[in-house]
Structures are given as structure tokens and as C-alpha cells.
Amino acid sequence: MATLRVENLRKEYDRGSIVAVDGVDLEVNDGEFVTVVGPSGCGKTTTLRMIAGLEEPTGGTIHLGGTDVTDESAKTRDIAMVFQNYALYPHKTVYENMEFGLRMSTDLSKPEREEKVQWAAEMMDISELLEKKPDELSGGQKQRVALGRAIVREPEVFLFDEPLSNLDAKLRTSMRAEIQRLQDELGITSVYVTHDQEEAMTMGDKIVILNGGTLQQVGEPKAVYDEPANEFVAGFIGSPSMNFVDVTARSSGEGLVLTDGATFQYTLSPEYASGVAIEDGDSATLGIRPEDVHPADGGESIRTTVEVIEPIGSDNYLYLDVSEDFIARVRADYEPSVDQSIDITFDESKLRLFDAETGESLLHSSKAMPTPGA
């Protein structure tokens, strides 16, 4: 296995008029599983293809196991890639598809190649498919073959380019668990690109968020969820998305008040105010996740009206008129009526504030902040 490090990676097209990847720095430790997520066109697949050697970087370097491989061809890099469309040879059998890479890139004898294919096929539970051709297989079976073809090489690094996006929801869940099992068993350094934030959050030891070709944040999934570096990350990670309210800070006798100038008003506790870079007159964007919005039972509260109710079984989603698409995720047994006025509150320790212009987090250090009332 090996570490993977990219430094200041950049990719331009059309003589520099299009910048697909802009100054990405990333380090993947030996045996680590890293997920890369972001909206369509954010540069995640282009980054993966440069790591694989399928795209030539415009700038920056790629290091594999301490060796600079930036100028090496794809076939000389000890990397295996699993594609979204499986990329199986339709005229070859499953066995021939899995064995092909070994035959082309190693000096293993035929019996040795056969032994490795059988080993990988057993691991992927596709031994009975070895004589079939791809058009005889289901989507899930094709994906297992594509994974087996990568595994059989025992590479230093696995690259996954949205490998589950063509599968139905149930099969995606089972294949997700299969890939995690393989990662635990083989311990191969892996980079997994996906547009599905749930996959990114549940599978990765570390999550990387890209937007517009630029790295937004890297960290453990829970840390990124709890402490987003900016408004984009806060809104992109999480379902339903974080609620946002444009506010202005106003000093009062009670302390620093956040208000939208109309119905929304929230007074920050002295403990919270001391940990955030906002002063009287500053504009900001307040963020709070739907699961952290609760019906008020006394104390600090905000009056609002229920616009829409969406039952989802375990919970109810309440769309409130606090701001556009403001959602409270509440217990299924809490069922107010549409157009009913209710009072809501939230745990202040879950509150996030972002600069109105840059979108950057205004918290000095949310980890270091005391819990209000503690």
C-alpha cells in the first residue's frame, strides 16, 4: 500500500479559458478511504483522472508512495480504477476481463494469473460467472466484475469514479457495504468520487468537498458536518440542507441580537457571542440544520407559521415562513396544521454564522466554544 499526495493540482482547458481544477492539495494516508464529493462540474472526476494518469495536469504534482509520478503514464502507475460505466470488454468473458490487466501489466505465468483471478472472483462472489460475457450479467454483477478486475491487480491505490450511480437504490446500498468490506479486508489506499453525499459521509474515513474546481474543506465526515468551513459546505452536506437566514447584528441591553429586520430575532448568549467574529451592525448568514429546530417549550423562541407538512414516516418535515425553504425536522407525533402559528427554538451550540460576503465561517473555533448554560 502507499500514501497519495497531490500538491497545487491544476487543470485548464481551451488555452486556459476554462479552469476545471484550481490548486487542489490533498493527502491520502496509507490504507485510508477518502471520498470526494461536490456538485456536477466541480472537478472531482477530472482530479481523479489526473491521479490515474488519464489526464495531464496543467500544473502541480502527484506523489505515490513518496515518488513523483506526475509525468508517468497511466500504465506505469500502480493504480487501479473502477469506472461508472464498468468499462468491460463485451467480447471477453468475465474471466478474460479480470485476467486481461494481469496479462498486460505483469510477468505472472498463466497458472499464477488463474490463481489470482479465482481469488478475486471468490472474494467478489462471482466464481460462477467467470465463463459468462458482460451482456449476460445484471448491473450489480457487472459492478462486481469491475471491482474484481481492480482487486486482482492488488494495486497501491484504488480509484473509484461514481461506481454505483447506475444501480438502483437497494443495490447501491448493498454494494456500498461490499466496497467497505473490501476496504477493511484489503486495506488499500482508496479515493472514491461520488455526487451522493450520503455515500460520501457513510463510506469515507475522510471527506473532500470541491466546488468550482476549488477545494472547500477536508476532514472527517462528522467534523465537516458539525463544523462546515463555509456556507457552501454547510448547505451541500446534509439532507435536508441547512437552513439559512440573512441577519444583521444589533446591540441591545440583553446582548447581541441577530435579526432579519422583520419577524426573525434571536439574542446570542454571552458565551456564544464571545466565540464568533461578529459585532454590532455586521451582516451575516445564520445557519441551523432542520433536525436542530424544535417546537419551543418556553425560553428563547421565534414565532412562525407552518406552510407545508411533509410526513416521511419516522419524522415530519415542517416548512416554515422564517425564510425561503426553512425546514424543521420534528417527531412524527408532532402534527400542527397548515397555516398554524407555532413557536420554535434551537440548540444554540448548533447555530452557525457565516460572513455575508465571503461565506466563510465566523466561528473562532466551534470545538472550543462552551455549551450555552453549561
ZAMARGU-4260 file (C-alpha; in steps of 0.2 Angstrom, whole numbers, plus 5000, padded with zeros to 4 digits):
<rodrens>
0) 5000/5000/5000 | 5005/5018/4998 | 5001/5036/5003 | 4995/5048/4989 | 4998/5066/4989
5) 4993/5079/4976 | 5000/5097/4978 | 4993/5113/4969 | 4985/5102/4956 | 4978/5112/4942
10) 4969/5108/4925 | 4965/5120/4912 | 4956/5118/4895 | 4954/5129/4880 | 4971/5138/4882
15) 4967/5142/4900 | 4949/5150/4897 | 4942/5135/4907 | 4949/5130/4924 | 4942/5113/4929
20) 4953/5111/4944 | 4962/5125/4953 | 4976/5122/4966 | 4970/5107/4974 | 4980/5100/4989
25) 4976/5083/4996 | 4985/5069/5006 | 4978/5052/5007 | 4986/5041/5020 | 4991/5023/5018
30) 4976/5012/5019 | 4964/5027/5020 | 4947/5028/5011 | 4944/5046/5006 | 4928/5051/4997
35) 4927/5066/4985 | 4910/5075/4983 | 4903/5090/4975 | 4891/5096/4963 | 4891/5092/4944
40) 4906/5100/4935 | 4916/5104/4952 | 4931/5095/4945 | 4931/5079/4955 | 4932/5067/4941
45) 4945/5077/4932 | 4955/5076/4948 | 4953/5058/4949 | 4958/5056/4931 | 4974/5066/4933
50) 4979/5055/4948 | 4976/5040/4937 | 4987/5047/4923 | 4972/5048/4911 | 4973/5067/4911
55) 4989/5078/4911 | 4989/5091/4924 | 4992/5109/4919 | 5001/5112/4935 | 5005/5104/4952
60) 5012/5087/4956 | 5006/5070/4961 | 5016/5058/4973 | 5013/5040/4975 | 5022/5032/4990
65) 5034/5046/4990 | 5038/5045/4972 | 5033/5059/4960 | 5023/5051/4946 | 5016/5067/4938
70) 5024/5064/4921 | 5022/5045/4922 | 5010/5036/4910 | 4994/5028/4917 | 5001/5010/4914
75) 5017/5013/4924 | 5007/5019/4940 | 5002/5005/4952 | 4984/5011/4952 | 4968/5003/4948
80) 4952/5012/4943 | 4934/5007/4944 | 4923/5017/4931 | 4905/5022/4932 | 4901/5013/4916
85) 4910/4997/4921 | 4921/4998/4905 | 4921/4979/4902 | 4926/4971/4886 | 4909/4965/4879
90) 4918/4951/4868 | 4928/4944/4883 | 4921/4933/4896 | 4922/4938/4915 | 4937/4928/4917
95) 4946/4936/4902 | 4941/4953/4908 | 4948/4950/4925 | 4964/4942/4918 | 4967/4955/4905
100) 4976/4968/4916 | 4987/4955/4924 | 4992/4948/4907 | 4996/4966/4900 | 5005/4973/4915
105) 5013/4959/4925 | 5025/4944/4921 | 5015/4932/4930 | 5013/4915/4922 | 4996/4908/4916
110) 4994/4897/4932 | 4998/4912/4943 | 4986/4923/4934 | 4972/4910/4935 | 4975/4908/4954
115) 4974/4927/4957 | 4958/4928/4946 | 4950/4914/4956 | 4955/4923/4972 | 4947/4939/4967
120) 4931/4930/4960 | 4929/4921/4976 | 4931/4937/4986 | 4918/4946/4975 | 4906/4930/4975
125) 4906/4929/4956 | 4915/4912/4953 | 4900/4905/4944 | 4900/4920/4932 | 4918/4918/4925
130) 4913/4910/4909 | 4899/4922/4905 | 4900/4938/4895 | 4895/4955/4901 | 4879/4956/4891
135) 4873/4941/4901 | 4875/4950/4918 | 4865/4961/4928 | 4871/4979/4933 | 4876/4973/4950
140) 4885/4958/4943 | 4894/4969/4931 | 4900/4981/4945 | 4906/4966/4955 | 4916/4961/4939
145) 4923/4978/4938 | 4928/4978/4956 | 4936/4961/4954 | 4946/4966/4939 | 4953/4980/4950
150) 4956/4969/4965 | 4965/4956/4956 | 4980/4968/4952 | 4982/4972/4971 | 4987/4990/4967
155) 4994/5003/4978 | 4979/5014/4976 | 4961/5011/4971 | 4952/5025/4962 | 4933/5024/4961
160) 4923/5036/4949 | 4905/5035/4954 | 4904/5016/4953 | 4887/5014/4960 | 4877/5028/4951
165) 4870/5016/4938 | 4862/5004/4951 | 4845/5005/4959 | 4844/5012/4977 | 4843/4994/4985
170) 4858/4988/4976 | 4868/5003/4979 | 4866/5001/4997 | 4872/4983/4997 | 4886/4987/4985
175) 4891/5001/4996 | 4893/4989/5011 | 4903/4977/4999 | 4915/4990/4995 | 4918/4995/5013
180) 4920/4977/5017 | 4933/4975/5004 | 4942/4991/5010 | 4943/4984/5028 | 4949/4967/5022
185) 4962/4973/5009 | 4967/4990/5017 | 4971/4998/5000 | 4973/5017/4999 | 4957/5022/4990
190) 4949/5038/4983 | 4931/5037/4979 | 4922/5050/4969 | 4903/5052/4971 | 4889/5065/4969
195) 4879/5057/4983 | 4883/5065/4999 | 4876/5050/5009 | 4889/5039/5001 | 4902/5051/5004
200) 4898/5053/5023 | 4895/5035/5027 | 4910/5027/5017 | 4924/5039/5020 | 4937/5040/5033
205) 4939/5057/5027 | 4928/5068/5015 | 4934/5080/5002 | 4922/5094/4996 | 4925/5103/4980
210) 4916/5117/4971 | 4920/5126/4955 | 4937/5116/4954 | 4942/5123/4971 | 4945/5113/4987
215) 4932/5119/5000 | 4935/5108/5015 | 4944/5091/5020 | 4940/5082/5036 | 4932/5068/5045
220) 4913/5067/5039 | 4906/5071/5057 | 4918/5086/5059 | 4914/5093/5042 | 4895/5090/5046
225) 4896/5099/5063 | 4909/5112/5058 | 4907/5117/5040 | 4921/5129/5034 | 4909/5140/5024
230) 4891/5142/5019 | 4893/5131/5003 | 4899/5116/5013 | 4885/5119/5026 | 4872/5119/5013
235) 4879/5105/5002 | 4882/5092/5016 | 4866/5086/5025 | 4849/5081/5019 | 4838/5091/5021
240) 4850/5106/5018 | 4855/5118/5032 | 4843/5132/5034 | 4849/5150/5031 | 4843/5167/5037
245) 4851/5183/5032 | 4853/5193/5048 | 4861/5209/5055 | 4869/5210/5072 | 4862/5223/5084
250) 4867/5228/5101 | 4854/5228/5115 | 4853/5229/5134 | 4852/5210/5133 | 4867/5207/5122
255) 4870/5205/5103 | 4853/5202/5094 | 4853/5194/5076 | 4838/5200/5066 | 4831/5199/5048
260) 4823/5216/5051 | 4806/5208/5051 | 4800/5193/5061 | 4816/5184/5065 | 4825/5189/5081
265) 4837/5179/5091 | 4848/5185/5106 | 4865/5177/5107 | 4871/5171/5124 | 4887/5180/5130
270) 4896/5163/5129 | 4892/5161/5111 | 4895/5179/5106 | 4912/5178/5113 | 4917/5164/5101
275) 4910/5172/5085 | 4918/5186/5074 | 4903/5197/5073 | 4899/5215/5080 | 4885/5227/5081
280) 4880/5232/5063 | 4888/5217/5054 | 4878/5207/5042 | 4879/5188/5042 | 4870/5172/5037
285) 4864/5162/5051 | 4863/5143/5048 | 4854/5129/5058 | 4851/5112/5052 | 4832/5106/5051
290) 4835/5092/5065 | 4841/5106/5077 | 4825/5116/5075 | 4812/5111/5089 | 4795/5116/5095
295) 4798/5129/5109 | 4793/5125/5127 | 4797/5141/5135 | 4813/5151/5134 | 4820/5160/5119
300) 4808/5157/5104 | 4804/5163/5087 | 4786/5164/5081 | 4782/5157/5064 | 4769/5149/5053
305) 4768/5132/5046 | 4767/5132/5026 | 4768/5114/5022 | 4769/5097/5031 | 4779/5083/5024
310) 4777/5066/5033 | 4791/5054/5030 | 4787/5041/5042 | 4799/5042/5056 | 4798/5061/5056
315) 4788/5076/5049 | 4796/5090/5039 | 4788/5107/5043 | 4791/5121/5030 | 4790/5137/5040
320) 4790/5155/5034 | 4806/5160/5043 | 4815/5161/5027 | 4814/5153/5010 | 4814/5134/5011
325) 4816/5134/5030 | 4813/5117/5037 | 4811/5109/5054 | 4813/5091/5056 | 4802/5086/5070
330) 4795/5070/5078 | 4781/5061/5068 | 4769/5063/5083 | 4770/5082/5082 | 4757/5087/5069
335) 4752/5106/5068 | 4740/5111/5055 | 4745/5121/5039 | 4744/5140/5042 | 4745/5137/5061
340) 4757/5148/5071 | 4770/5140/5081 | 4785/5144/5092 | 4801/5136/5088 | 4818/5136/5096
345) 4835/5128/5093 | 4851/5122/5102 | 4862/5137/5101 | 4878/5126/5101 | 4872/5120/5084
350) 4870/5138/5077 | 4882/5143/5063 | 4886/5160/5057 | 4894/5164/5040 | 4901/5180/5033
355) 4888/5188/5022 | 4900/5192/5008 | 4913/5178/5008 | 4903/5164/5015 | 4917/5159/5027
360) 4913/5153/5045 | 4913/5167/5058 | 4916/5155/5072 | 4933/5157/5080 | 4933/5138/5085
365) 4916/5129/5087 | 4925/5115/5095 | 4932/5126/5109 | 4915/5135/5112 | 4907/5132/5128
370) 4889/5125/5128 | 4877/5139/5132 | 4871/5137/5150 | 4885/5125/5155
</rodrens>
